[in-house]
Amino acid sequence: MKSLLFKIIDSLESVLCQLLLVSFVLLLFAQIVLRNLFNYSLPWGDELATYAFVWFAYLGAAYATKMSAHNRVTFQFKFLPRWVETFCTLLTDLIWIGFNAVFIYLSYDFVFNKMNLFWKSQTLGIPMKYIYLILPIAFVAMTLRILQNNYLKFVKKADLVDPESEEVEKLKHNDDAAGDDPTRREH
């Protein structure tokens, strides 16, 4: 059973990612239509779309961490004992957490100590501090997701499969069940 904290984070992550994706796509579409049909553009549209995309990318990275969807090279583990894969997975996750900790510290220091509140975005007039705030937020979220996945994997013994691998297996299963052989054709 998921804790209340992770339920709230899951919902917030999902809603924010969807909202940001829709926002920047609609803004860019509106800009294209306005420029091509009316020879006009929203002065703040490109800037807001860019910031929405940046926030979407960082929150998407945290979401991908939750889904165990970041790329990992795991083919070599098929030839080695299971404990080697477990050890390497834990080691790489510890290195990842270490990287995140350094980046959390540096981005927090930058946003809250080195950035001037008077630095504002060019057309929106938003303090840049709020734009850059995604950096510590995203890396804290990724770290929480790494810890959550390792807890689920090693303590709860849950089998975490990245969504892409799961879809590939479904496609293979569907092809096998249908008896489809792309190399064989009936005449």
N, C-alpha and C positions, 0 to 999 in steps of 0.2 A: 504494500500500500504506500502510495506516495505521501510525503509529508505536505503539510499545508503550504510551507514556504515554496516547495518546488511546484506545486499546483499553481500558485500565484505567478511564479516566474514563468512557467510554461505558457499560461494564458497571456501574460503581458508580452512575452517574446513573440508569440504567434500573432497577436493583434498588431503590435508595433511593426513587425516585418511586413504583414499584409498591407497595413496602412501606408507605410513608406513606399512599398513597391507600387501600389496603385497611385500614390501621389506623384512620384517622379515620372511614371509612365504617362499619366494624364497631363502633367505639366509639359512634358516634352512634346506630346501629341498636339496640345493646344498651341504651343510655340510654332510648330511646323505649319499647322493650319493657318494661324494668324499671319505668319510671314509670307506664306505662299498665296493665300487668297486675299488678304487685306493689307499686305505690305506693312505690317505692324507687328510688334512683339511686346510681351510684358517685360518691362525693364528688370523686374526681380525674378522672372520665371526661371531663367537658366541657373541663377545662383541657388534658388531654393531647390530646384531639381538636383543640382550637384550635392547639396548638403543632405538631401533625403537619400540619395544614392549612397553616399559615404556612410551614413548611419545604417542604412539597410545592409551594406556589405559587412560592417562590423557585427551587427546583430545577427546577420546570417551566419557568420563564422561561429558565433556562440551557439546558434541553433544547430549547425552542422556538428559541433562538438557533442551536443546532447544526443544527436542521432547516430553518433559514431561514424560519421560520413566523411571525415577527413581522410585523405589518401595515406595509406600505409603500405609499405612493401612487406608482404607476408608469405610470398611463395616459398621462400627458402625454409620456412618453418615446417613444411610438409616432410622434409628429409631429416629433421632433428627431433630429439625428444621434446615432449610437451612442456617440460619445465624450462627449456631454453626460450620458447615463445613467451611463456609467462614472465620470465625474468626480463627479457628484452622489452616486452610491453610495459612492464612497470618502470623499467629504467627510462624508456623514452617518454613516458608520461611524467616522470619526475623531472626530466630535463625540460619538458614543455612547461610544467608548473614553475620551474625555476626561471625560465624565460619570461613567463607571464608575470611573475613576482617582480622581476627587474623592470619590466615595461609598465606595470601598475605603479611602481614607485616613481619612475621617470615621468610618466604621463600625469600622475597626480601632482608631482612637484611642478611640472610645466603649467598645468591648468590653474592650480590654486596658489602657487607662489611666484611664478615668473611671468605669467600673463597679466597684462594690464587690463582692467575692466573697461578701459576706454577704447581698446582695439575693437572695432566694429566691422561687420561685413559691409561690403561696398554699397549694395543697393537696398538690402533689408534693414540695415542699421542694428542688427542683433549683435550683442557682444560675442566675440569669437570664443570666449571662454565657454559658452554654452554649446557651440559647435564642436569644440575639441573635447568636451566632457564625455563623448562617446568612447574615447580611448580607455580611460580607467574603467568605465562601466563594462565595456565589452571584454576586457581582459580579466576582470573579476568574474564576470559571468562564465567565461570559458574555463577558468580555474575551478569554479564551483561545479561545472558540468564534468570536467575531468575527474574530480573527486567523486561526484555522484556515480559516474559510469564505473569507476574502479570499485566503489562500494557495492554496486549492483553485481558486478562481474565476480569479484573475489570474496565478498562476504555473503551476499544473497545467492550466489551461484547462478545468476541469470545469464542467459546466452544472448549477448548483444550482437546483432548482425546489422551491418550498415544497410540502408534502404536499397542501394544500388545492387548489392550482392543478392539481396532478397528478391528483387525484381528479375535478375538474371536467372536465378534458380526457378522462379515461377515460369518464366518463358521456356526454360529447358524442360520443365515438367509438362507444360502444355503441349510442347512439340512431341515429346515422348508419348503422351497420352493419345494424341491425335494420329500418331504414326506417320507424321510428316517427315519425309526424307528429302531435303532440298536437292540432293544429287540424283534422285530417282524420279523419273517422269513417266506417266503412263501415256501410251499413244493410242 
